[in-house]
Amino acid sequence: MSTDPNSQSTILVSGAGGYIGSVLTRELLAAGHRVVAFDRFFFGRETLDGADPGGKLSIVQKDIRDVEPADLQGVDIVCDLAALSNDPSGEIDPGLTHAINHAGRQRLSAAAKRAGVRRYILSSSCSVYGAGETLDLSEDAPTAPLTAYAESSLRAEHDAMALADAGFSPTVLRNATVFGVSPRMRFDLVINLMTLHAVERGHITVMGGGRQWRPLVHVRDVARAFRAVIDAPAERVSGQVFNVGLCNMQIRSLAFIVRETLPIPVTVAIAPDDADRRNYSISFAKARARLGFVATTGIEDGVREIYDALKYGRVESGPKTVTVGWYRSILDAKRLISAVELNGRVL
Ligand SMILES: NC(=O)c1ccc[n+]([C@@H]2O[C@H](COP(=O)([O-])OP(=O)(O)OC[C@H]3O[C@@H](n4cnc5c(N)ncnc54)[C@H](O)[C@@H]3O)[C@@H](O)[C@H]2O)c1
């Protein structure tokens, strides 16, 4: 594989049908790469509809817990995004979360190395920092995962890093909380949800007091961060962890930004109860210094984009947009109708 940004690689994207994956897949195809979309497609295949005018996309509907080196033949780079993708989904069944988010990713990174893949990029999360006491946490700050989701991400990071050698370059992206429109829309992410409530109810309730800090980043900037790693020389990214984000905000400030950005009347209430223990503010200096990566899409841009997409019917707030609810309904279906099994597993 060349590090020439203009060269074309074959890139396997696990979780390609997801919120970030369906945007990243389009971004990689637009850059001229071939993409193997590897996903169970829990949210449907239609999130990739129209993504491939050039015929460079192939789809593999398979579970990362079953991935084999044969699935990775001819692949140059893996972007690993398949996971139960937030804290509440991770708490439904912590054993399942471990099996997918830790052991499944471990299996994928190990299979990639065995198959001769040269780069592996893990989509991890700033939630590995937990209730950070200090501001502007850098990548070497202590981690303190508070949930099964965060713990599994951290373990997957360690396993991937242990595989680094001259022929295999693992890189970890610790993404901030993402916002913005995607073909697999998520209305369980804070800015997206606040914008939805503002549009549907004319009202935003901020839970947990709203003083907790949260790092944020637009979904297209996450895709750009993956590309920045892909385009960088291997020696600059191998074995490296990068925080990926735009800025840090207190949750209550976000509510007021959403209110001020929208062209409709919106009221904001701060609920003092339900203290949210996740509280961290992150430094994004390393990605800027080492990769030249700077997130460029602002919160107001994201809010306007979601507002327009709702207004013109480009996104809907259906059940699939709430990740934990959707996974619960799949598990309920499993209990009710054992016949809907896929590869011996429902979830
Ligand atoms: N969205 C965020 O705010 C955010 C922030 C930080 C980190 N991340 C991480 O980025 C990654 C992608 O997040 P997202 O928001 O796109 O989530 P998502 O839920 O929209 O997408 C995850 C995709 O993985 C697939 N998947 C789940 N389990 C699988 C399995 N066992 N085998 C194969 N495919 C499976 C799902 O079908 C889905 O298409 C996740 O690892 C998540 O933890 C997301």
The ligand as an ORCA input file, in Angstrom:
! r2SCAN-3c Opt
* xyz 0 1
  N     -21.506      8.204     17.051
  C     -20.741      8.656     18.045
  O     -21.010      9.695     18.680
  C     -19.462      7.921     18.379
  C     -18.557      8.560     19.238
  C     -17.381      7.894     19.568
  C     -17.121      6.639     19.064
  N     -18.024      6.040     18.226
  C     -17.706      4.692     17.731
  O     -17.729      4.679     16.311
  C     -18.229      3.435     15.843
  C     -19.413      3.651     14.929
  O     -20.429      4.378     15.636
  P     -21.795      4.760     14.939
  O     -22.305      5.978     15.621
  O     -21.620      4.785     13.480
  O     -22.708      3.519     15.379
  P     -23.908      2.759     14.605
  O     -24.633      2.014     15.647
  O     -24.656      3.704     13.763
  O     -23.129      1.752     13.637
  C     -22.541      0.569     14.064
  C     -22.648     -0.438     12.932
  O     -22.025     -1.645     13.380
  C     -22.836     -2.732     12.984
  N     -22.596     -3.834     13.910
  C     -22.889     -3.889     15.227
  N     -22.512     -5.065     15.736
  C     -21.965     -5.776     14.722
  C     -21.389     -7.067     14.624
  N     -21.314     -7.864     15.690
  N     -20.902     -7.480     13.424
  C     -20.983     -6.675     12.326
  N     -21.534     -5.444     12.359
  C     -22.018     -4.996     13.549
  C     -24.253     -2.221     13.013
  O     -25.086     -2.983     12.138
  C     -24.087     -0.772     12.559
  O     -24.269     -0.649     11.161
  C     -18.571      2.609     17.074
  O     -17.466      1.791     17.380
  C     -18.753      3.649     18.153
  O     -18.469      3.150     19.416
  C     -19.195      6.651     17.867
*
